[in-house]
Amino acid sequence: MTTYAGSPGVPVSPVPRDDGIDVAAAAARRVVSALLHVGADGGAPMADIARDLDRIADQLEEHAPERQERVIGMWAGRPRHDPVTGPENALAPPVRLHGLPDGSVTGTVTLGLPYQGPPGCVHGGISALLLDHALGVANSWGPGPDGMTGTLSVRYHRTAPLFEELTIRARQESSEGRRIRTTGEILAGGRVCVSADGIFVAGHVARPVAQDEGGR
């Protein structure tokens, strides 16, 4: 299970809704967490559970549009699907980030077993994912230019624990031409566990549009 607490500042990540796909995605996160908590030898009727989950997947797939149509729809408004903060994405914890007056962003999250690497610790790849996204959000929130990741240097100072509140912070350090430098860190108990230094390139991939909206 994943939990998060509010931070001061302006929300700069999607806020989960109390209905629709957000609620279904939250239920899916609960299923994944419960499977890992029970384990292979926990005595749960896994064959029956698998059949129930397959029925749910069949029901969802009956209503799914073509992939390209869905991609276009995902980008029609404010994105809510990313794997870090997206409430529509069952892979996301989800983290909630807030923008501060100094141009930085911050948020808190508690990660459970689905995000484990070393025993009782957050997987290093998950830490890198969280920081890459937080740095990108900091670029969008701050006064400088926005862009896409060019390079990301990650340093692991100590293990980041599961089941404890982690603080994520990021800020844009400088920009020169199309080159943007942004840094951030993940902390536990006030101590830095992981830090990142990223070089971003100003600019973005164009949002997809339907054929009758200029895609011809």
Long-range contacts (C-beta under 8 A, 24 or more apart in sequence): 1-29, 1-30, 1-33, 1-112, 2-29, 2-33, 2-93, 2-94, 2-109, 2-110, 2-111, 2-112, 2-114, 2-115, 3-109, 3-110, 4-93, 4-94, 4-95, 4-96, 4-107, 4-108, 4-109, 4-110, 5-108, 5-165, 6-96, 6-98, 7-96, 7-97, 7-98, 7-106, 7-107, 7-108, 8-98, 8-100, 9-98, 9-99, 9-100, 9-101, 9-105, 9-106, 10-98, 10-99, 11-96, 11-97, 11-98, 11-99, 12-97, 12-98, 12-99, 12-105, 12-137, 12-140, 12-141, 13-85, 13-94, 13-95, 13-96, 13-97, 13-107, 13-137, 14-78, 14-79, 14-80, 14-85, 14-86, 14-87, 14-88, 14-94, 15-87, 15-96, 16-87, 16-94, 17-87, 21-88, 22-80, 22-87, 22-88, 25-87, 25-88, 25-89, 25-90, 25-92, 26-87, 26-90, 28-90, 29-90, 29-114, 32-90, 32-114, 33-112, 33-113, 33-114, 36-112, 36-113, 36-114, 37-113, 68-208, 69-210, 71-208, 72-208, 72-209, 72-210, 75-207, 75-208, 82-133, 83-129, 83-133, 84-129, 84-130, 84-133, 84-134, 85-133, 85-137, 95-130, 95-133, 95-134, 95-168, 97-134, 97-137, 97-168, 99-141, 102-171, 103-138, 103-141, 103-142, 103-143, 103-144, 103-171, 103-172, 104-138, 104-141, 104-142, 104-169, 104-170, 104-171, 105-134, 105-137, 105-138, 105-141, 105-169, 105-170, 105-171, 106-167, 106-168, 106-169, 106-170, 107-134, 107-167, 107-168, 108-165, 108-166, 108-167, 108-168, 109-165, 109-166, 109-168, 110-163, 110-164, 110-165, 110-166, 111-160, 111-162, 111-163, 111-166, 112-162, 112-163, 113-162, 115-162, 116-162, 118-159, 120-161, 120-162, 120-163, 121-159, 121-160, 121-161, 121-162, 122-159, 122-160, 122-161, 122-162, 122-166, 122-193, 124-154, 124-156, 124-194, 127-154, 127-156, 127-160, 127-186, 127-193, 127-194, 128-152, 128-154, 128-194, 128-196, 130-168, 130-186, 131-168, 131-170, 131-184, 131-185, 131-186, 131-194, 131-195, 131-196, 131-198, 132-196, 132-198, 134-168, 134-169, 134-170, 134-184, 135-170, 135-182, 135-183, 135-184, 135-196, 135-198, 135-200, 136-182, 136-200, 137-170, 138-170, 138-171, 138-172, 138-182, 138-184, 139-172, 139-180, 139-182, 139-200, 142-171, 142-172, 143-172, 144-172, 144-174, 144-175, 144-180, 145-175, 145-178, 145-180, 145-202, 146-180, 146-200, 146-202, 146-204, 147-178, 147-180, 147-200, 147-201, 147-202, 147-203, 147-204, 148-200, 148-201, 148-203, 148-204, 148-205, 149-198, 149-199, 149-200, 150-179, 150-198, 150-199, 150-200, 150-201, 151-198, 151-199, 152-196, 152-197, 152-198, 152-199, 153-196, 153-197, 153-198, 154-194, 154-195, 154-196, 155-194, 155-195, 155-196, 156-193, 156-194, 157-191, 157-192, 157-193, 157-194, 157-195, 158-191, 158-192, 158-193, 159-193, 160-186, 160-188, 160-193, 160-194, 161-188, 164-188, 164-189, 166-193, 175-202, 177-202, 178-202, 178-203
